[in-house]
Amino acid sequence: MLDGYRHDPRLLFVFMALYEERNVSRAAERLGLSQPALSHALKRLRDEFDDDLFVRAGKGVTPTKQSMELLPRFKHAAAALEELYQRDKDVDLSRVEARIVIATTDFFESLLLPKFLPIIQEQAPKVQLVTRMTNGQLPKHEMERGDIDLAIAGFFGELPEGFYQQKLLDEEYVCIARRKHPRLKDGMTKEAFLELSHILVSPQGDLDGAVDKALRKLKLQRRIVAGVSNFHVPASLVASTDCIATLPARMAASCVKLFDLEVYPPPIAVPGFTIVQTWHARNHRDPVQAWVRKTIKSLM
């Protein structure tokens, strides 16, 4: 009966997400897909219906005439499919015994754990939470094996096949220096920024960060005296020396509470970054894993 059946019902939800979001990035985020995966699905939809369906318009996309004509049928088919596969996914978190392993950075640990741990203790007291460092890259093989459930950071780049991701937050960079720094009486000028010694955070272990990439475009270079693997160390070093550091703004804000520091906007344009949570397909439909991801998303 199914011989030769080639239609993919998942394309229904791709169509609906694009129609409702009118933006490829937002539709991909809503479906937990990478943008290339969603673009591939859109190509399949176009081939199926021999129409562009969605065309570029401003910063997003807009449906074609045929796409608008197809909408009622897509709505009906998507609703029927949801009803067909709907099952009780409620789980009694108070009775769940599980260990959730998250690979991330100490920056995100400090943002997440103070908010997330009390929720686990209240709603899922038998769940253990374990965090590990990412070492500057997606722990692909560990996640495929199930040794790591979730990876959270801002430097994973293009995801391999079989992985999902969801945006958590956008972050920008600021500079920190000790209060009453003798070289910064006039603020963090470009001249002072280039003259002073820098502490660099590099989970990857190199000495080439976002600041250095921005400086190269200007044919400039800074002087890095130390590279460290986590985001907490620079604050203590900067507080006791004339060095400066460039950190994520949320991390800098927490450091100011612990050390006598000043925060300055960078004197050059340094692109910010997006923190995402990433998981393997093996965990995509697990109700406990889904609760963890949903809770983290709501907290951020």
C-alpha contacts under 8 A as a table, 3 or more apart, distances in Angstrom:
res1	aa1	res2	aa2	distance
2	L	5	Y	5.26
8	D	11	L	5.86
9	P	12	L	5.62
9	P	13	F	7.83
10	R	13	F	5.62
10	R	14	V	6.74
11	L	14	V	4.88
11	L	15	F	6.17
11	L	41	A	6.65
11	L	42	L	7.96
11	L	45	L	6.80
12	L	15	F	5.28
12	L	16	M	6.34
12	L	74	F	6.26
12	L	77	A	7.40
12	L	78	A	5.93
13	F	16	M	4.95
13	F	17	A	5.97
13	F	78	A	6.69
14	V	17	A	5.22
14	V	18	L	6.20
14	V	27	A	7.58
14	V	31	L	7.62
14	V	38	L	7.31
14	V	41	A	7.12
14	V	42	L	7.34
15	F	18	L	5.30
15	F	19	Y	6.06
15	F	42	L	7.67
15	F	45	L	7.80
15	F	74	F	7.71
16	M	19	Y	5.05
16	M	20	E	6.07
16	M	74	F	7.28
16	M	75	K	7.43
17	A	20	E	5.29
17	A	21	E	5.81
17	A	22	R	7.93
17	A	27	A	5.14
17	A	30	R	7.31
17	A	31	L	7.54
18	L	21	E	5.25
18	L	22	R	5.29
18	L	23	N	6.34
18	L	24	V	6.54
18	L	27	A	5.51
18	L	54	F	7.94
18	L	61	V	7.98
19	Y	22	R	5.55
19	Y	62	T	7.62
19	Y	63	P	6.66
21	E	24	V	7.71
21	E	26	R	6.32
21	E	27	A	5.85
22	R	27	A	7.68
22	R	60	G	5.70
22	R	61	V	5.04
22	R	62	T	5.92
22	R	63	P	7.93
23	N	26	R	5.48
23	N	27	A	6.08
23	N	59	K	7.50
23	N	60	G	4.45
23	N	61	V	5.61
24	V	27	A	5.13
24	V	28	A	6.07
24	V	35	Q	6.99
24	V	38	L	7.52
24	V	39	S	7.83
24	V	60	G	6.81
24	V	61	V	7.32
25	S	28	A	5.18
25	S	29	E	6.22
25	S	35	Q	6.28
26	R	29	E	5.05
26	R	30	R	6.07
27	A	30	R	5.07
27	A	31	L	6.28
28	A	31	L	5.23
28	A	32	G	5.95
28	A	33	L	4.84
28	A	34	S	5.93
28	A	35	Q	5.71
28	A	38	L	5.95
29	E	32	G	5.02
29	E	33	L	6.14
29	E	34	S	7.43
29	E	165	Q	7.35
29	E	166	Q	5.64
29	E	167	K	6.82
30	R	33	L	7.78
30	R	166	Q	7.94
32	G	164	Y	5.34
32	G	165	Q	5.52
32	G	166	Q	5.90
33	L	37	A	6.13
33	L	38	L	6.31
33	L	164	Y	5.51
33	L	165	Q	6.42
34	S	37	A	5.23
34	S	38	L	6.37
34	S	158	E	7.87
34	S	159	L	7.17
34	S	164	Y	6.84
34	S	165	Q	6.87
35	Q	38	L	5.10
35	Q	39	S	6.07
36	P	39	S	4.99
36	P	40	H	6.11
37	A	40	H	5.09
37	A	41	A	6.29
38	L	41	A	4.97
38	L	42	L	6.15
39	S	42	L	5.00
39	S	43	K	6.27
40	H	43	K	5.11
40	H	44	R	6.46
41	A	44	R	5.08
41	A	45	L	6.31
42	L	45	L	4.96
42	L	46	R	6.19
43	K	46	R	5.05
43	K	47	D	6.22
44	R	47	D	5.05
44	R	48	E	6.10
45	L	48	E	5.01
45	L	49	F	6.30
45	L	53	L	7.97
46	R	49	F	5.35
46	R	50	D	5.41
46	R	51	D	5.19
46	R	52	D	5.38
46	R	53	L	6.40
47	D	50	D	5.06
47	D	51	D	7.17
51	D	66	Q	7.33
52	D	55	V	6.54
52	D	64	T	7.06
53	L	63	P	5.59
53	L	64	T	5.05
53	L	65	K	7.76
53	L	66	Q	6.55
53	L	67	S	4.89
54	F	61	V	5.84
54	F	62	T	5.31
54	F	63	P	4.39
54	F	64	T	5.69
54	F	67	S	7.27
55	V	61	V	5.20
55	V	62	T	5.47
55	V	63	P	6.47
55	V	64	T	6.98
56	R	59	K	7.53
56	R	60	G	5.93
56	R	61	V	4.32
56	R	62	T	6.33
57	A	60	G	5.36
57	A	61	V	4.89
57	A	62	T	5.92
58	G	61	V	7.35
63	P	66	Q	7.93
63	P	67	S	5.49
63	P	68	M	6.39
64	T	67	S	5.02
64	T	68	M	6.42
65	K	68	M	5.23
65	K	69	E	6.36
66	Q	69	E	4.96
66	Q	70	L	6.14
67	S	70	L	5.08
67	S	71	L	6.25
68	M	71	L	5.21
69	E	72	P	7.13
70	L	73	R	5.55
70	L	74	F	6.24
71	L	74	F	5.08
71	L	75	K	6.09
72	P	75	K	5.12
72	P	76	H	6.25
73	R	76	H	5.13
73	R	77	A	6.10
74	F	77	A	5.11
74	F	78	A	5.93
75	K	78	A	5.25
75	K	79	A	6.10
76	H	79	A	5.29
76	H	80	A	6.19
77	A	80	A	5.12
77	A	81	L	6.13
78	A	81	L	5.11
78	A	82	E	6.14
79	A	82	E	5.13
79	A	83	E	6.22
80	A	83	E	5.14
80	A	84	L	6.13
81	L	84	L	5.00
81	L	85	Y	6.37
82	E	85	Y	5.47
82	E	86	Q	5.78
83	E	86	Q	5.10
89	K	287	P	6.48
90	D	287	P	7.53
91	V	287	P	6.94
91	V	288	V	7.52
92	D	95	R	5.73
92	D	96	V	6.65
93	L	96	V	5.07
93	L	123	Q	6.20
93	L	124	A	4.89
93	L	288	V	7.64
94	S	123	Q	5.85
94	S	124	A	4.71
94	S	125	P	6.19
94	S	126	K	6.97
95	R	124	A	7.21
95	R	126	K	6.82
96	V	124	A	6.74
96	V	126	K	6.11
96	V	127	V	6.65
97	E	126	K	4.95
97	E	127	V	5.33
97	E	128	Q	7.94
98	A	126	K	6.87
98	A	127	V	4.81
98	A	128	Q	6.24
99	R	127	V	5.66
99	R	128	Q	4.57
99	R	129	L	5.92
99	R	130	V	7.19
100	I	127	V	7.25
100	I	128	Q	6.15
100	I	129	L	5.01
100	I	130	V	6.06
100	I	148	I	7.75
100	I	149	D	6.29
100	I	289	Q	7.96
101	V	129	L	6.19
101	V	130	V	4.70
101	V	131	T	5.68
101	V	132	R	7.34
101	V	147	D	7.38
101	V	148	I	5.10
101	V	149	D	5.33
101	V	150	L	6.61
102	I	129	L	7.74
102	I	130	V	6.20
102	I	131	T	4.72
102	I	132	R	6.17
102	I	148	I	6.14
102	I	149	D	5.97
102	I	150	L	4.77
102	I	151	A	5.57
102	I	152	I	7.29
103	A	131	T	5.65
103	A	132	R	4.61
103	A	133	M	5.41
103	A	134	T	5.21
103	A	139	P	7.66
103	A	148	I	6.81
103	A	150	L	6.25
103	A	151	A	4.56
103	A	152	I	6.26
104	T	108	F	6.55
104	T	109	E	7.02
104	T	131	T	6.86
104	T	132	R	6.19
104	T	133	M	5.22
104	T	134	T	5.22
104	T	151	A	5.76
104	T	152	I	4.83
104	T	153	A	5.72
105	T	108	F	5.44
105	T	109	E	6.24
105	T	132	R	7.77
105	T	133	M	5.51
105	T	134	T	6.38
105	T	152	I	7.58
105	T	153	A	6.64
105	T	230	N	7.21
106	D	109	E	4.78
106	D	110	S	6.16
106	D	133	M	7.41
106	D	230	N	6.18
106	D	231	F	6.35
106	D	232	H	7.41
107	F	110	S	5.47
107	F	111	L	6.63
107	F	230	N	7.51
107	F	231	F	5.73
107	F	232	H	7.47
107	F	251	M	6.43
108	F	111	L	4.91
108	F	112	L	5.91
108	F	152	I	7.61
108	F	153	A	7.40
109	E	112	L	5.26
109	E	113	L	5.56
109	E	131	T	7.80
110	S	113	L	6.07
110	S	114	P	6.94
111	L	114	P	6.92
111	L	115	K	7.65
112	L	115	K	5.62
112	L	116	F	5.83
112	L	296	I	7.55
112	L	299	L	7.62
112	L	300	M	7.72
113	L	116	F	4.91
113	L	117	L	5.42
114	P	117	L	6.03
114	P	118	P	7.21
115	K	118	P	6.30
115	K	119	I	7.14
115	K	299	L	7.13
116	F	119	I	5.31
116	F	120	I	6.41
116	F	295	T	7.83
116	F	296	I	7.17
116	F	299	L	7.53
117	L	120	I	5.11
117	L	121	Q	6.21
117	L	129	L	7.95
118	P	121	Q	5.06
118	P	122	E	6.14
119	I	122	E	5.10
119	I	123	Q	5.84
119	I	124	A	7.55
120	I	123	Q	5.29
120	I	124	A	4.81
120	I	125	P	5.90
120	I	127	V	6.96
121	Q	124	A	5.77
121	Q	125	P	4.43
121	Q	126	K	7.87
122	E	125	P	6.07
124	A	127	V	5.60
125	P	128	Q	7.99
134	T	137	Q	5.81
134	T	138	L	6.63
134	T	139	P	6.65
134	T	151	A	7.56
134	T	203	P	7.79
135	N	203	P	5.47
135	N	204	Q	5.92
136	G	155	F	7.26
136	G	202	S	7.75
136	G	203	P	4.64
136	G	204	Q	4.18
136	G	205	G	7.70
137	Q	155	F	7.01
137	Q	156	F	5.98
137	Q	204	Q	7.23
138	L	151	A	7.01
138	L	156	F	5.62
139	P	142	E	5.57
139	P	143	M	6.20
139	P	148	I	7.78
139	P	151	A	7.53
140	K	143	M	5.27
140	K	144	E	6.20
141	H	144	E	5.02
141	H	145	R	6.19
142	E	145	R	5.14
142	E	146	G	6.14
142	E	147	D	5.04
142	E	148	I	5.63
143	M	146	G	4.95
143	M	147	D	5.79
143	M	148	I	4.75
143	M	149	D	6.08
143	M	150	L	7.51
143	M	279	W	7.33
143	M	280	H	6.23
144	E	147	D	7.72
144	E	280	H	6.44
144	E	282	R	7.62
145	R	148	I	7.79
146	G	149	D	6.25
146	G	282	R	7.91
148	I	151	A	7.55
149	D	279	W	6.40
149	D	280	H	7.52
149	D	283	N	7.18
149	D	289	Q	7.80
150	L	277	Q	6.71
150	L	278	T	5.76
150	L	279	W	5.00
150	L	280	H	7.83
151	A	277	Q	5.65
151	A	278	T	5.10
151	A	279	W	6.50
152	I	275	I	6.81
152	I	276	V	5.67
152	I	277	Q	4.41
152	I	278	T	6.27
153	A	156	F	6.96
153	A	275	I	5.11
153	A	276	V	5.86
153	A	277	Q	6.90
154	G	273	F	6.18
154	G	274	T	5.35
154	G	275	I	4.19
154	G	276	V	6.17
155	F	275	I	7.83
156	F	159	L	7.09
159	L	163	F	6.39
159	L	164	Y	7.81
160	P	163	F	6.25
162	G	280	H	6.02
162	G	281	A	5.44
163	F	278	T	6.87
163	F	279	W	5.70
163	F	280	H	4.47
163	F	281	A	5.67
164	Y	278	T	5.57
164	Y	279	W	5.39
164	Y	280	H	6.20
164	Y	281	A	6.85
164	Y	284	H	7.92
165	Q	276	V	6.33
165	Q	277	Q	5.49
165	Q	278	T	4.21
165	Q	279	W	6.40
166	Q	276	V	5.35
166	Q	277	Q	5.35
166	Q	278	T	6.56
167	K	274	T	7.02
167	K	275	I	6.21
167	K	276	V	4.34
167	K	277	Q	6.52
168	L	274	T	7.47
168	L	275	I	5.60
168	L	276	V	5.14
168	L	277	Q	6.75
168	L	297	K	5.85
168	L	300	M	6.00
169	L	274	T	5.86
169	L	275	I	5.45
169	L	276	V	7.21
169	L	300	M	6.61
170	D	272	G	7.24
170	D	273	F	5.92
170	D	274	T	4.44
170	D	275	I	6.28
171	E	248	P	6.41
171	E	249	A	6.85
171	E	250	R	7.69
171	E	272	G	5.56
171	E	273	F	5.46
171	E	274	T	6.13
171	E	275	I	7.52
172	E	248	P	5.69
172	E	249	A	5.79
172	E	271	P	7.11
172	E	272	G	4.22
172	E	273	F	6.52
173	Y	246	T	6.37
173	Y	247	L	5.43
173	Y	248	P	4.50
173	Y	249	A	5.33
173	Y	265	P	7.72
173	Y	266	P	7.41
173	Y	270	V	6.94
173	Y	271	P	7.75
173	Y	272	G	6.15
174	V	246	T	5.54
174	V	247	L	5.63
174	V	248	P	6.24
174	V	249	A	5.46
174	V	252	A	7.27
174	V	263	V	6.70
174	V	264	Y	5.93
174	V	265	P	5.02
174	V	266	P	5.69
175	C	244	I	6.98
175	C	245	A	5.62
175	C	246	T	4.31
175	C	247	L	6.24
175	C	252	A	7.91
175	C	263	V	5.67
175	C	264	Y	5.01
175	C	265	P	5.98
175	C	266	P	5.81
176	I	235	A	7.68
176	I	238	V	7.49
176	I	244	I	5.77
176	I	245	A	5.47
176	I	246	T	6.32
176	I	247	L	7.44
176	I	252	A	6.98
176	I	261	L	6.49
176	I	262	E	5.64
176	I	263	V	4.68
176	I	264	Y	6.21
177	A	181	H	6.89
177	A	238	V	5.84
177	A	239	A	6.84
177	A	242	D	7.40
177	A	243	C	6.89
177	A	244	I	4.90
177	A	245	A	6.93
177	A	261	L	5.62
177	A	262	E	5.45
177	A	263	V	6.76
178	R	181	H	5.66
178	R	238	V	5.98
178	R	239	A	4.78
178	R	240	S	7.29
178	R	241	T	7.48
178	R	242	D	7.11
178	R	244	I	7.79
178	R	260	D	6.17
178	R	261	L	4.44
178	R	262	E	5.96
179	R	239	A	7.84
179	R	260	D	5.80
179	R	261	L	4.79
179	R	262	E	5.23
180	K	184	L	7.41
180	K	185	K	7.34
181	H	184	L	5.43
181	H	185	K	7.04
181	H	242	D	6.95
182	P	185	K	6.22
183	R	186	D	7.87
183	R	192	A	6.71
184	L	187	G	4.77
184	L	188	M	5.86
184	L	189	T	7.77
184	L	192	A	7.04
186	D	189	T	7.21
187	G	264	Y	7.43
188	M	192	A	6.19
188	M	193	F	6.26
188	M	264	Y	6.28
188	M	265	P	7.41
188	M	266	P	7.09
188	M	267	P	6.37
189	T	192	A	5.24
189	T	193	F	6.08
189	T	267	P	5.75
190	K	193	F	4.98
190	K	194	L	6.23
190	K	267	P	5.15
190	K	268	I	7.03
191	E	194	L	5.33
191	E	195	E	6.16
192	A	195	E	5.05
192	A	196	L	6.01
193	F	196	L	5.68
193	F	222	R	7.67
193	F	267	P	7.29
194	L	197	S	7.96
194	L	221	Q	7.13
194	L	222	R	5.16
194	L	223	R	7.09
195	E	222	R	7.42
195	E	223	R	7.45
196	L	222	R	8.00
196	L	223	R	7.06
196	L	242	D	7.50
196	L	243	C	6.29
196	L	244	I	6.95
197	S	222	R	7.66
197	S	223	R	5.33
197	S	224	I	5.80
197	S	225	V	6.03
197	S	242	D	7.41
197	S	243	C	4.88
197	S	244	I	6.33
198	H	222	R	7.43
198	H	223	R	6.02
198	H	224	I	4.62
198	H	225	V	5.88
198	H	226	A	7.09
198	H	243	C	5.49
198	H	244	I	5.05
198	H	245	A	5.45
199	I	224	I	6.06
199	I	225	V	6.19
199	I	226	A	5.13
199	I	227	G	5.98
199	I	228	V	7.51
199	I	234	P	6.17
199	I	237	L	7.98
199	I	238	V	7.80
199	I	243	C	6.72
199	I	244	I	6.23
199	I	245	A	5.01
199	I	246	T	7.74
200	L	207	L	7.02
200	L	209	G	7.42
200	L	224	I	6.78
200	L	226	A	6.24
200	L	227	G	4.67
200	L	228	V	6.25
200	L	234	P	7.61
200	L	245	A	6.40
200	L	246	T	7.25
201	V	209	G	7.79
201	V	227	G	5.74
201	V	228	V	5.04
201	V	229	S	5.80
201	V	230	N	6.09
201	V	231	F	6.09
201	V	234	P	7.52
201	V	247	L	7.83
202	S	205	G	5.26
202	S	206	D	6.07
202	S	207	L	6.68
202	S	208	D	7.70
202	S	209	G	6.97
202	S	227	G	6.22
202	S	228	V	5.94
202	S	229	S	5.28
202	S	230	N	7.20
203	P	206	D	7.92
203	P	228	V	7.53
203	P	229	S	4.72
203	P	230	N	6.48
204	Q	229	S	7.62
205	G	227	G	7.54
205	G	228	V	7.71
205	G	229	S	6.72
206	D	227	G	7.56
207	L	224	I	7.69
207	L	227	G	6.31
208	D	211	V	7.90
208	D	212	D	5.77
208	D	213	K	7.23
209	G	212	D	5.29
209	G	213	K	6.49
210	A	213	K	5.19
210	A	214	A	6.29
210	A	270	V	6.71
210	A	271	P	7.25
211	V	214	A	5.11
211	V	215	L	6.13
211	V	246	T	7.84
211	V	270	V	5.97
212	D	215	L	4.97
212	D	216	R	6.15
212	D	221	Q	6.81
212	D	222	R	7.26
213	K	216	R	5.22
213	K	217	K	6.73
214	A	217	K	5.46
214	A	218	L	6.96
214	A	268	I	7.74
214	A	269	A	7.03
214	A	270	V	5.92
214	A	271	P	7.82
215	L	218	L	5.12
215	L	219	K	6.18
215	L	220	L	4.94
215	L	221	Q	5.87
215	L	222	R	7.77
215	L	268	I	7.86
216	R	219	K	4.65
216	R	220	L	5.50
216	R	221	Q	6.69
217	K	220	L	7.53
224	I	227	G	7.46
228	V	231	F	7.85
228	V	233	V	7.19
228	V	234	P	7.63
230	N	233	V	6.39
231	F	234	P	6.54
231	F	247	L	7.46
231	F	251	M	7.45
232	H	235	A	6.17
232	H	236	S	7.65
232	H	251	M	7.99
232	H	255	C	7.69
233	V	236	S	5.72
233	V	237	L	6.57
234	P	237	L	5.06
234	P	238	V	5.90
234	P	245	A	6.55
235	A	238	V	5.16
235	A	239	A	5.99
235	A	245	A	7.81
235	A	255	C	6.20
235	A	259	F	7.12
236	S	239	A	5.12
236	S	240	S	6.52
236	S	259	F	7.14
237	L	240	S	5.49
237	L	241	T	6.19
237	L	243	C	7.44
238	V	241	T	5.24
238	V	242	D	6.49
238	V	243	C	5.25
238	V	244	I	5.63
238	V	245	A	7.04
239	A	242	D	7.90
239	A	259	F	6.42
239	A	260	D	6.43
239	A	261	L	6.39
246	T	266	P	7.83
247	L	251	M	6.58
247	L	252	A	6.04
248	P	251	M	5.38
248	P	252	A	6.26
249	A	252	A	5.05
249	A	253	A	6.18
250	R	253	A	5.13
250	R	254	S	6.55
251	M	254	S	5.28
251	M	255	C	6.28
252	A	255	C	5.00
252	A	256	V	6.28
252	A	263	V	7.25
253	A	256	V	5.38
253	A	257	K	7.02
254	S	257	K	5.43
254	S	258	L	7.09
255	C	258	L	5.24
255	C	259	F	6.09
255	C	261	L	7.76
256	V	259	F	5.28
256	V	260	D	6.35
256	V	261	L	5.46
256	V	262	E	7.19
256	V	263	V	7.93
257	K	260	D	7.83
266	P	269	A	6.86
266	P	270	V	7.27
277	Q	293	R	7.80
279	W	283	N	6.82
279	W	284	H	7.21
280	H	283	N	5.82
280	H	284	H	6.69
281	A	284	H	4.92
281	A	285	R	7.97
282	R	285	R	7.63
283	N	286	D	5.33
283	N	289	Q	6.40
283	N	290	A	7.92
284	H	289	Q	7.42
284	H	290	A	6.95
285	R	289	Q	7.68
285	R	290	A	6.75
286	D	289	Q	5.34
286	D	290	A	6.03
287	P	290	A	4.96
287	P	291	W	6.13
288	V	291	W	5.05
288	V	292	V	6.32
289	Q	292	V	5.05
289	Q	293	R	6.29
290	A	293	R	5.17
290	A	294	K	6.04
291	W	294	K	5.09
291	W	295	T	5.98
292	V	295	T	5.22
292	V	296	I	6.17
293	R	296	I	5.17
293	R	297	K	6.11
294	K	297	K	5.12
294	K	298	S	6.22
295	T	298	S	5.13
295	T	299	L	6.20
296	I	299	L	5.12
296	I	300	M	6.28
297	K	300	M	5.33
